[in-house]
Amino acid sequence: MNQLDQEKAEDAFQQFLMEMDDRIEGLQKEAEGYQLSLDMSDSSLDTLEKFILKVLNSKSNPDVKSLAVTCGRYLGEVMAQNHQGRWFLPLDDPKNINFNQPVVIDHGASKTEFAPVSVCRAFILKKTPGLISKAYFSQLSPRKLDLSKLIEPE
C-alpha cells in the first residue's frame, strides 16, 4: 500500500471512529422501534441477532452492507467497552485477512483481532442462530487446539 492510500485508509478509519457513538445511538433507536433493547451488554448479542433478522424480514431491499457495518460497530464497541479492547486498523500486512478492516484488539485473554463487521456479515448471510455470540465469546476464552495429531511421523 503506498503512502497516499495508507493516509486515505487511516482518514477513513478516523471517520469511522468519530461517527461511532452517533451510529450506535441510531441503531439503538431503530431497535427500540422493534421493541428490542441494545444496552451494550454481553447479553445483548442475541438481541442484536433478532434485530438483524427483523430488519432483513421487514425491508424489501435492505442495505446489507450498511447493516453489517452498523451492527459490527455495535458488536465491536460491546467488546471494547466490556473487555478493555480498542479499535485498530491493520495496514501492515496485505495478506492479513483483516487488512484495512476495523478490528478490536487487546480484549480479554485473546491476542487475536476480532473482526465484528465480518462476524455480522457472516450472520446476515447464514442467519445461524447464536453465531454472533459464539464468535464473540470464543474471542474472550479461546480454546487451545491440539495439532500434534496432524504432524506426520518421520
Secondary structure as a PSIPRED ss2 file (coil, helix, strand):
# PSIPRED VFORMAT (PSIPRED V4.0)

   1 M C   1.000  0.000  0.000
   2 N C   1.000  0.000  0.000
   3 Q H   0.000  1.000  0.000
   4 L H   0.000  1.000  0.000
   5 D H   0.000  1.000  0.000
   6 Q H   0.000  1.000  0.000
   7 E H   0.000  1.000  0.000
   8 K H   0.000  1.000  0.000
   9 A H   0.000  1.000  0.000
  10 E H   0.000  1.000  0.000
  11 D H   0.000  1.000  0.000
  12 A H   0.000  1.000  0.000
  13 F H   0.000  1.000  0.000
  14 Q H   0.000  1.000  0.000
  15 Q H   0.000  1.000  0.000
  16 F H   0.000  1.000  0.000
  17 L H   0.000  1.000  0.000
  18 M H   0.000  1.000  0.000
  19 E C   1.000  0.000  0.000
  20 M H   0.000  1.000  0.000
  21 D H   0.000  1.000  0.000
  22 D H   0.000  1.000  0.000
  23 R H   0.000  1.000  0.000
  24 I H   0.000  1.000  0.000
  25 E H   0.000  1.000  0.000
  26 G H   0.000  1.000  0.000
  27 L H   0.000  1.000  0.000
  28 Q H   0.000  1.000  0.000
  29 K H   0.000  1.000  0.000
  30 E H   0.000  1.000  0.000
  31 A H   0.000  1.000  0.000
  32 E H   0.000  1.000  0.000
  33 G H   0.000  1.000  0.000
  34 Y C   1.000  0.000  0.000
  35 Q C   1.000  0.000  0.000
  36 L C   1.000  0.000  0.000
  37 S C   1.000  0.000  0.000
  38 L C   1.000  0.000  0.000
  39 D C   1.000  0.000  0.000
  40 M C   1.000  0.000  0.000
  41 S C   1.000  0.000  0.000
  42 D H   0.000  1.000  0.000
  43 S H   0.000  1.000  0.000
  44 S H   0.000  1.000  0.000
  45 L H   0.000  1.000  0.000
  46 D H   0.000  1.000  0.000
  47 T H   0.000  1.000  0.000
  48 L H   0.000  1.000  0.000
  49 E H   0.000  1.000  0.000
  50 K H   0.000  1.000  0.000
  51 F H   0.000  1.000  0.000
  52 I H   0.000  1.000  0.000
  53 L H   0.000  1.000  0.000
  54 K H   0.000  1.000  0.000
  55 V H   0.000  1.000  0.000
  56 L H   0.000  1.000  0.000
  57 N H   0.000  1.000  0.000
  58 S H   0.000  1.000  0.000
  59 K C   1.000  0.000  0.000
  60 S C   1.000  0.000  0.000
  61 N C   1.000  0.000  0.000
  62 P C   1.000  0.000  0.000
  63 D C   1.000  0.000  0.000
  64 V H   0.000  1.000  0.000
  65 K H   0.000  1.000  0.000
  66 S H   0.000  1.000  0.000
  67 L H   0.000  1.000  0.000
  68 A H   0.000  1.000  0.000
  69 V H   0.000  1.000  0.000
  70 T H   0.000  1.000  0.000
  71 C H   0.000  1.000  0.000
  72 G H   0.000  1.000  0.000
  73 R H   0.000  1.000  0.000
  74 Y H   0.000  1.000  0.000
  75 L H   0.000  1.000  0.000
  76 G H   0.000  1.000  0.000
  77 E H   0.000  1.000  0.000
  78 V H   0.000  1.000  0.000
  79 M H   0.000  1.000  0.000
  80 A H   0.000  1.000  0.000
  81 Q H   0.000  1.000  0.000
  82 N H   0.000  1.000  0.000
  83 H C   1.000  0.000  0.000
  84 Q C   1.000  0.000  0.000
  85 G C   1.000  0.000  0.000
  86 R E   0.000  0.000  1.000
  87 W E   0.000  0.000  1.000
  88 F E   0.000  0.000  1.000
  89 L C   1.000  0.000  0.000
  90 P C   1.000  0.000  0.000
  91 L C   1.000  0.000  0.000
  92 D C   1.000  0.000  0.000
  93 D C   1.000  0.000  0.000
  94 P C   1.000  0.000  0.000
  95 K C   1.000  0.000  0.000
  96 N C   1.000  0.000  0.000
  97 I C   1.000  0.000  0.000
  98 N C   1.000  0.000  0.000
  99 F C   1.000  0.000  0.000
 100 N C   1.000  0.000  0.000
 101 Q C   1.000  0.000  0.000
 102 P C   1.000  0.000  0.000
 103 V E   0.000  0.000  1.000
 104 V E   0.000  0.000  1.000
 105 I E   0.000  0.000  1.000
 106 D C   1.000  0.000  0.000
 107 H C   1.000  0.000  0.000
 108 G C   1.000  0.000  0.000
 109 A C   1.000  0.000  0.000
 110 S C   1.000  0.000  0.000
 111 K C   1.000  0.000  0.000
 112 T C   1.000  0.000  0.000
 113 E C   1.000  0.000  0.000
 114 F E   0.000  0.000  1.000
 115 A C   1.000  0.000  0.000
 116 P H   0.000  1.000  0.000
 117 V H   0.000  1.000  0.000
 118 S H   0.000  1.000  0.000
 119 V H   0.000  1.000  0.000
 120 C H   0.000  1.000  0.000
 121 R H   0.000  1.000  0.000
 122 A H   0.000  1.000  0.000
 123 F H   0.000  1.000  0.000
 124 I H   0.000  1.000  0.000
 125 L H   0.000  1.000  0.000
 126 K H   0.000  1.000  0.000
 127 K C   1.000  0.000  0.000
 128 T C   1.000  0.000  0.000
 129 P C   1.000  0.000  0.000
 130 G C   1.000  0.000  0.000
 131 L H   0.000  1.000  0.000
 132 I H   0.000  1.000  0.000
 133 S H   0.000  1.000  0.000
 134 K H   0.000  1.000  0.000
 135 A H   0.000  1.000  0.000
 136 Y H   0.000  1.000  0.000
 137 F H   0.000  1.000  0.000
 138 S H   0.000  1.000  0.000
 139 Q H   0.000  1.000  0.000
 140 L H   0.000  1.000  0.000
 141 S C   1.000  0.000  0.000
 142 P C   1.000  0.000  0.000
 143 R C   1.000  0.000  0.000
 144 K C   1.000  0.000  0.000
 145 L C   1.000  0.000  0.000
 146 D C   1.000  0.000  0.000
 147 L C   1.000  0.000  0.000
 148 S H   0.000  1.000  0.000
 149 K H   0.000  1.000  0.000
 150 L H   0.000  1.000  0.000
 151 I C   1.000  0.000  0.000
 152 E C   1.000  0.000  0.000
 153 P C   1.000  0.000  0.000
 154 E C   1.000  0.000  0.000
